[in-house]
Amino acid sequence: MSDVWMLRTGIVIAGVLLMAAIYFFGRPRRPGQGRRIEGGRGDGRRVEPTIGEELENELAQGHGDAALQSEMELPGGAASSDLGRRASEDFDKIVTLYIAARAGEMLRGPDIVVAAEKTGLTYGHMNVFHRLVEGHPERGPVFSVANIMKPGSFEMATIQSLETPAIAFFLTLPAPLPALDGWEMMLPTAQRMAELLDGVVLDESRNALGRQRIQHLRDELRAYDRQHEAPPITRSPRW
């Protein structure tokens, strides 16, 4: 089995795990919450997120909220931090980047921690790293960084021995900042971490991230922001 095949398989599984994490680890669920908004519908109805057969199999084997939460505990039995918890479970778009190790190499836990600290990330909710809004951490993550290996977290109790072929950056929209601003924070962070880890930045299709794809994503997120702008306030005329 080739390293490239293993990496691609791992990244596909990681996408499923990231969707599962976002689905299960937002705010405590109430009836009707935790479902993806269908962007093309104008009636406001909600549908379950498409997270694939692999996730369904995981859930069928009993990996519900309690089981998943137990896997996300901090060393010493402390509960996972709320830093980086999304303010809302509703989302309608995810933008993903990956940092992959070079052929024959692995990304190592201690190096990931140092690179995360150097790029201003905060370790928190779900035991992953988050970029928070400066001065307003309660607004939730601008974007987050997870391990592509199951269960997706970075466990500090075993971080010295952790090795992974790649890590994933995900910008879940709506975010506490406009989509384009979130992207402009996530991209240079991923590029800098790739330099620190001697890795390669890949797009959501596991291809090397090039200028054309970057520009396409900027245009896409600019259009997203236009579609989600608050309607102008209509002022009543003064008589």
C-alpha positions in Angstrom: 0.0 0.0 0.0 1.6 3.3 -1.1 2.1 6.3 1.1 0.1 8.5 -1.3 -2.9 6.0 -1.2 -2.8 5.9 2.6 -2.7 9.7 2.7 -5.6 10.2 0.4 -7.6 7.5 2.3 -6.8 9.2 5.6 -8.0 12.6 4.3 -11.3 11.2 3.0 -11.9 9.7 6.4 -10.9 12.9 8.1 -13.6 14.8 6.2 -16.1 12.4 7.6 -14.7 12.9 11.1 -14.7 16.6 10.9 -18.3 16.7 9.8 -19.1 14.4 12.7 -17.2 16.6 15.2 -19.0 19.8 14.0 -22.3 18.0 14.1 -21.9 16.6 17.7 -19.8 19.2 19.4 -21.5 22.5 19.0 -23.7 23.9 21.7 -25.7 21.4 23.8 -28.4 20.2 21.5 -32.1 21.0 21.8 -34.9 19.5 19.7 -34.4 20.7 16.1 -30.8 21.8 16.5 -27.6 20.4 15.1 -28.8 20.2 11.5 -27.3 21.6 8.3 -29.3 24.4 6.6 -30.0 23.6 3.0 -28.6 26.7 1.3 -30.8 26.5 -1.7 -34.1 26.4 0.1 -36.0 29.6 0.8 -38.4 28.0 3.3 -35.9 27.7 6.1 -36.3 23.9 6.4 -33.4 21.9 7.7 -31.9 18.6 6.5 -29.4 16.2 8.1 -25.8 16.9 7.0 -24.5 14.5 4.4 -21.6 12.8 6.3 -21.4 9.5 4.5 -21.9 5.8 5.2 -18.7 5.7 7.4 -20.2 8.1 9.9 -23.5 6.2 9.9 -21.6 3.0 10.7 -19.7 4.8 13.5 -23.0 6.0 15.0 -24.6 2.6 14.6 -21.8 1.1 16.7 -22.8 3.3 19.6 -20.6 6.4 19.1 -23.2 8.8 20.3 -22.7 12.1 22.2 -21.6 10.5 25.5 -19.1 8.1 23.9 -17.6 10.8 21.6 -17.4 13.2 24.5 -15.5 10.7 26.6 -12.9 10.4 23.8 -12.4 14.2 23.9 -11.3 14.6 27.5 -8.2 16.4 28.6 -5.4 14.7 30.5 -6.2 14.1 34.1 -9.9 13.6 33.5 -10.6 17.4 33.0 -13.5 18.3 30.7 -12.7 19.6 27.3 -12.3 23.4 27.2 -15.1 25.5 25.8 -12.6 27.7 24.0 -13.4 27.3 20.3 -16.9 26.1 20.8 -19.2 27.3 18.0 -21.8 29.7 19.0 -24.3 28.0 16.8 -24.7 24.5 15.4 -26.2 25.7 12.1 -23.8 25.9 9.2 -24.1 25.8 5.4 -20.6 25.7 4.1 -17.2 24.3 5.1 -13.9 25.3 3.5 -11.1 22.9 4.1 -7.3 22.9 3.7 -4.8 20.2 4.6 -1.1 20.2 5.6 0.3 16.9 4.5 3.7 15.5 5.4 6.1 14.9 2.5 6.5 11.5 1.0 7.9 9.0 3.5 7.6 11.5 6.4 5.0 12.1 9.2 3.9 15.2 11.1 4.9 14.8 14.8 2.8 15.9 17.7 5.4 18.1 19.5 6.2 19.9 16.3 2.5 20.5 15.6 2.0 22.1 19.1 5.0 24.4 18.6 3.8 25.4 15.1 0.3 26.1 16.4 1.6 28.3 19.2 3.8 30.2 16.8 0.9 30.9 14.5 -1.5 32.1 17.2 -3.7 29.1 17.6 -5.4 28.2 20.9 -5.9 24.6 22.1 -9.4 24.1 23.3 -12.8 22.6 22.4 -12.7 19.1 21.1 -9.0 19.0 22.0 -8.1 20.6 18.7 -6.6 24.0 17.8 -8.6 27.1 17.0 -8.1 30.7 15.8 -10.3 32.9 17.9 -11.4 36.5 17.4 -9.0 38.6 19.3 -10.6 40.0 22.4 -13.8 38.0 21.8 -13.2 34.3 22.3 -16.9 33.8 23.2 -17.8 34.3 19.5 -16.3 30.9 18.7 -13.6 29.8 16.3 -12.8 31.6 13.0 -11.4 28.3 11.9 -10.1 25.1 13.6 -7.3 22.6 13.1 -7.7 18.9 13.7 -5.8 15.7 13.2 -6.9 13.6 10.2 -6.4 10.4 12.3 -9.3 9.2 14.4 -10.7 10.6 16.6 -9.4 13.9 15.2 -8.1 15.3 18.4 -4.6 16.1 19.7 -4.4 14.4 23.1 -1.7 16.1 25.2 -1.2 13.0 27.3 0.2 11.2 24.3 1.3 14.2 22.1 5.0 13.2 22.4 4.4 10.0 20.5 1.7 11.3 18.1 2.5 10.9 14.4 0.0 11.7 11.6 0.2 12.0 7.8 -1.7 15.3 7.7 -3.7 17.8 9.7 -6.9 19.6 8.5 -7.9 23.2 8.7 -11.6 23.9 8.4 -13.5 27.2 8.2 -17.2 26.5 9.1 -19.6 29.1 7.8 -21.2 31.2 9.0 -18.3 32.2 11.2 -17.8 35.0 13.7 -16.2 37.0 10.9 -17.1 37.5 7.2 -16.2 34.4 5.2 -13.6 36.2 3.1 -11.9 37.6 6.3 -11.9 34.1 7.8 -10.2 32.7 4.7 -7.6 35.5 4.7 -6.8 34.4 8.3 -6.8 30.7 7.6 -4.7 30.7 4.4 -1.5 32.4 5.8 -1.8 30.4 9.0 -1.8 27.1 7.0 1.1 28.3 4.8 3.2 29.3 7.8 2.5 26.1 9.6 3.4 24.1 6.5 6.8 26.0 6.5 7.3 25.2 10.2 6.4 21.5 9.7 8.1 21.1 6.3 4.8 20.0 4.9 2.7 20.7 1.8 -0.6 22.7 1.7 -3.4 20.8 -0.1 -6.9 21.9 -1.1 -10.1 20.1 -0.3 -9.5 17.7 -3.3 -6.0 16.8 -1.9 -4.2 18.7 -4.7 -1.4 21.1 -4.1 -3.0 24.5 -3.4 -2.2 26.8 -6.4 -2.8 30.5 -7.1 -5.8 29.7 -9.4 -7.6 27.7 -6.7 -6.8 30.4 -4.1 -8.4 33.1 -6.3 -11.4 30.9 -7.0 -12.0 30.4 -3.3 -11.7 34.1 -2.7 -14.3 34.8 -5.4 -16.5 32.1 -4.0 -16.3 33.4 -0.4 -16.8 37.0 -1.6 -20.0 35.9 -3.2 -21.0 34.0 -0.1 -20.6 37.2 2.0 -22.7 39.2 -0.5 -25.5 36.6 -0.2 -25.4 36.8 3.6 -25.2 40.5 4.0 -27.8 42.0 6.4 -30.5 43.8 4.4 -30.2 47.6 4.6 -32.2 49.3 7.3 -35.2 51.2 5.9 -35.7 54.4 7.7 -39.1 56.0 8.0 -39.3 59.4 6.5 -39.6 62.3 8.8 -42.6 64.5 8.3 
